[in-house]
């Protein structure tokens, strides 16, 4: 029996005969792209080979999401905890945004995709910052799907930073505790301006959030799959959306 929140690789990779409802496409999809290292290990390759292969998948998923009418796509590219990985792997990961964007930026421009970055830039190397800022600037006038990269992002770090800023405003008399509400908090997060994700997808069989958008995912639908990210296909994305469309979102109501 298949859990409605979890889909084995052999089931998830099949094309469903049920057509998608074009009027019920999740506006915002967030993806934890997991399993690059395990994919490489299974094939007897170094971990960086998995990351290189995973980068190729991003282009396919972005294209398909755009075709389906997704308005916002957030990809968890590098977490604040990923700095604990071996230096050689971290160095390679820091080069991926530059490689991806230099190659794919013309396609993103052609498809009217707008690029955004969400995370703490202070620890990123100059070449990484330069590449992402270039993409953000050159696509700033685009009006199509928004591609949001969570780069050096951690939700707890985000929340602590937001609380400190609000605390400073209170101490200066610029803000009263009574003024604080959910909208004010959302507006001060790194995702400010974006709607909360409707659907969260995590690959590789892990079923946890890993410090990703803890506030924003409060009422999102979760979909987990055993498929490793380098093996994730357009059909897997469609399967996730099909499952999403079968659920009823009550937001605490009946």
N, C-alpha and C positions, 0 to 999 in steps of 0.2 A: 504493500500500500504506500502510495506516494504522499508524503507530507505536503500540504498546500503551501508551505513556506520554503520547502527544500526540494530541489530537483536533481537527481543523479545525472551524471554526464550523458549516459546513453539515452535517457529520456529527453533531457534538455536540448540536445543537439538535433532532434527530429523536427521537421517542419510540420506544424499543426495544420489541419485542414480548416480550422475555424478562422474565418477572416477577422482582421482587426476592425474594431468599431472606430472609424475616423473621428467620431465625436467624443471619444473617451480616451484619447491619447494623453498620458501623463505630461503635464506641462514642464515639469522639472524632474529629471532623472539624475540621481547621484550614483556613482559606481566606485566601489573599492576594488581596484584592479590587483588581485592577489594571485600568486602562484607562479610567478616568473622563475623564481629560484628552483622550485620543485620540478617545473617543466624541464629546465636545463639538466637537473640532476638525473631525471629519468632517462635522459638521452645521453648521459655521460659527458655533458658539456659544462663549461664554467658558468657560474651564475649570470655573468654579464651577457651571455648569449641569450638567456631567457628574457632579460630586460630589452635587448635589441629586438627580439621577436615580438615582445609585447608592445613595443612602440609601433610596429606595423599594424597591429590590431586597432589602435586608436583611430587611425585614419578611416578604417572600414566602419567602425562603430559611429564615428562622428557623421559620416556620410549617410548612413542608414537612419540614424536618429533624426537628422535634418529632413530626409525624405519623408519620414513618418509624421512629421509635424511637431516634434519635440521642440519646445522653445528655449529650454535651458538644460545644459548637460554639464554636470560637475564631475570631474575625475580626480580621484585621490592619487596624486602623482608622487608625493614625498611627504612623510610625516615628520613631526619634530622628534620622534623616537628613532627614525631611520638613521640618524647620525651615529647610532651605536654600532652600525654595521662596519665591516672591514673598510679601511680607507680606500682601497682600490675600487671597491664596489660603489662607495659613496661618490668618489671622483667620477666614475663612469655615469652614475645617475645624474650628476650635475651637468654632464655634457649632453644628456638626452634632450632637454628642452631646446637647446640650440640646434641640435641635429634635426629634431622633428619640425620645429618651426621654420628653419631655413629651407627645408624641403617642401613642407606642406602649406606654407603661408600663401603662395600664389593660388592654391586650390581653395583655401579658406576665403581668400578675397573674392575669387570667382563665384563662390557659393554664398556670398554675403554673410559669412559667419563672423561674429564679433568675439574677440578673445579677451578674457579677463583672468587675473591672477588673484588668488586668495591665500594669504599666508604671511609669515614674517620674513621679510626680505633681508634683514640685517645680517644674517649668517650666510647668505647665498654668495657664491663667488661672482666677481664682476662680469665674467663672460655669460653666466646664466642670467643675471639681472638684465644685462644689455639685450640679450635675445628676447626675453619675455616682454620687456618694455617696448621693444621695437614692434613686436606683434600686436601688443595692446594699442600702441599709437596708430599703427597703419590700418587697423581694423576698427578704430573708434567710431567711424561714421557708418559702419555697416548696421543694417537693421534686421538681419535674419537671426538664426539661432545663436544664443550666447554660449560659448564654450569656456567654462570656468575651470581653470587648473588649480587644485589645492596643492600648493608647493611650499614645503616647510610649514605645513599646517598641523596644528593640534588643537582640538576643541577646548581642552582644559586651559591651555595657554591663552586661547582666545577669550575665554570667560574671565580668567584672572585679569587680563589686560583691560577688559571692558569694566570690570568691577573697580579696578584702581582708578580709571579715568572718571567713573561716576563718583567715587569717593572724593577725588580731588575737587570735582565740581560742587559737591555738597559742602566740603570744608571751606570753599571760597564763597559760599552763599549763592552760587549760580544755579543750584538745583536743590529742591527740597525732597526728602525721602518720600513724601506723600505723592510726589509727581511721578514716581517710578511705576511703570506698568510694563506689560509684555511687549507692547509695540516699541517703547523706548529702548528696551533691551535689544530687541531684534534690530532696530535701526543703528545700534552701536556695535554690532558684531561685524566680522569681516565679510559676511555675506549680505550686508546691508544693500537693499535695492533688489535683491533676488527673492522670489517666493520660496517658501520651504519646499524641499523635495517631496514630490508625490510618491516616488518609488525609489527605494534603495536596492541596488544590486551588488552582491558580493560574490566573487568567484573563488574557486579552489577548495570549497567545502568547509571553510571556517565560518562560524556563526557568531560573530561578535562585531562590535562597531569600531574597535581599535581607535578610540579617541577621535572619532570623525563626526562632526556636526551634531553633537549631543543635544543641543537645544533645538536645532532646526529639524531633527528627525523625530520629534515627539509624536507626530501623527502620520508619519510616512508608512507606506506599505513596504515590507521587507521581502526580498526574494534571494534565496541562497542557492548556489549551484556548485556541484563538484568540478565543473569544467575549469581548468586552469586558464588564466588570462590569455596566454599565447594561443590557446585553442578556441577562444571565444569567437563565435561567428555571428553574422547578422541574424541568423535564425534563432540564436540563443536570446538575442535582444528582443526579438519578436515574441518568443515564448514567455519571456518575463512580462512583457506588456499584455499578452493574452491572459496570463494569470492575474495580473493587476485588474484587468477589466472584469474578471469574474468575482471580484471582491466588492463588498459594500462598505464604504467608508462612512462611519457613523459619528466620528469625533466625540465619542462619549455619550451620544444620544442613542435612541432606540432604532 
